[in-house]
Amino acid sequence: MRKLLVLTAAVLALTVVADVLASTPKLKGTVGPGFTITLTQSGKSVTKLKAGTYTLVVSDKASIHSFVLEKKKGGTFEKTITSVPFMGTKTVKVKLTAGKYEYYCRPHQASMNGTFTVT
């Protein structure tokens, strides 16, 4: 009986953790294979988000690119999600506070970039 109670408690705890992770809004970043970089949520380009914690999934499709997320106004935050020569997918949690953000490819920042605002 005691083993059953312990097992039940463990399953319940895992269910709670899974529910919390599943409820985190997801953002999808893509860089490459050509000279393109995007950030979307539910298939739409991100231009404005509410402050909070997000799961960011970045697909890096070219060894010559990177994906960096940086807060440009309203504080300091810079996170390199992928770097040259990485190719593949990386998933990170990011806490976004109010301000203006930029995502870009570090080697090609002048032409591969986008911005969004967090309120």
C-alpha positions in Angstrom: 0.0 0.0 0.0 2.8 2.4 0.9 4.5 1.8 -2.5 1.2 2.6 -4.2 0.9 5.9 -2.4 4.5 6.9 -3.2 3.9 6.0 -6.9 0.7 7.9 -7.0 2.3 11.0 -5.4 5.2 10.8 -8.0 2.8 10.6 -10.9 0.8 13.5 -9.6 4.0 15.6 -9.2 5.0 14.8 -12.8 1.6 15.7 -14.1 1.8 19.1 -12.3 5.2 19.8 -13.8 4.0 18.8 -17.3 1.0 21.1 -17.0 3.2 24.0 -16.0 5.6 23.4 -18.9 2.8 23.0 -21.4 1.1 26.3 -20.3 4.3 28.3 -21.1 3.6 30.2 -24.4 5.8 29.0 -27.3 7.8 31.1 -29.7 9.5 29.6 -32.8 12.6 31.1 -34.2 14.1 30.1 -37.6 17.4 31.1 -39.1 18.5 30.0 -42.6 18.9 28.0 -44.8 19.2 31.2 -46.9 19.7 34.7 -45.5 16.4 34.7 -43.5 15.5 35.0 -39.8 12.0 34.8 -38.3 10.3 34.7 -35.0 6.7 33.5 -34.9 4.0 32.6 -32.4 1.2 30.3 -33.6 2.4 30.8 -37.1 2.2 34.6 -37.1 5.2 37.0 -37.1 5.9 38.4 -33.6 5.6 42.1 -33.3 4.2 42.5 -29.8 4.2 40.2 -26.8 3.0 40.5 -23.2 5.7 40.4 -20.5 6.3 36.9 -19.1 8.1 33.6 -19.5 8.2 31.9 -23.0 9.6 28.7 -24.4 11.7 29.6 -27.4 12.4 26.9 -29.9 15.0 27.9 -32.5 15.7 25.9 -35.7 19.1 26.8 -37.1 19.3 25.6 -40.7 22.7 26.8 -41.7 26.2 26.5 -40.3 27.0 30.1 -41.2 24.2 31.7 -39.1 23.3 32.2 -35.4 20.2 33.3 -33.5 20.6 36.0 -30.9 17.9 37.6 -28.8 18.7 41.1 -27.3 16.8 43.7 -25.4 17.5 47.0 -27.1 15.5 49.4 -24.9 14.3 49.3 -21.3 17.1 47.2 -19.8 19.8 44.8 -20.7 19.4 41.2 -21.9 21.3 39.4 -24.5 21.1 35.6 -25.1 22.8 33.7 -27.9 20.5 30.8 -28.7 22.6 29.3 -31.5 26.1 30.1 -32.7 28.2 29.4 -35.8 28.6 26.5 -36.8 25.7 24.9 -34.9 22.9 23.4 -37.0 19.8 21.9 -35.4 17.2 22.8 -32.8 17.6 24.4 -29.4 14.9 25.1 -26.8 15.3 27.6 -24.0 13.1 29.4 -21.5 13.3 33.2 -21.7 11.7 35.8 -19.3 10.8 38.8 -21.3 10.2 42.1 -19.5 8.7 45.3 -21.0 10.9 46.9 -23.6 12.0 46.7 -27.3 13.8 43.5 -28.4 15.8 42.5 -31.5 16.6 39.1 -32.8 19.4 38.7 -35.3 22.1 36.6 -36.9 25.4 37.9 -35.4 27.5 37.5 -38.5 24.8 39.1 -40.7 23.1 41.4 -38.3 22.8 44.3 -40.8 20.5 42.3 -43.1 19.2 39.4 -40.9 17.2 41.0 -38.0 13.8 41.7 -36.7 12.3 43.6 -33.7 9.3 43.3 -31.4 7.9 45.1 -28.3 7.1 43.6 -25.0 4.4 45.3 -22.9 
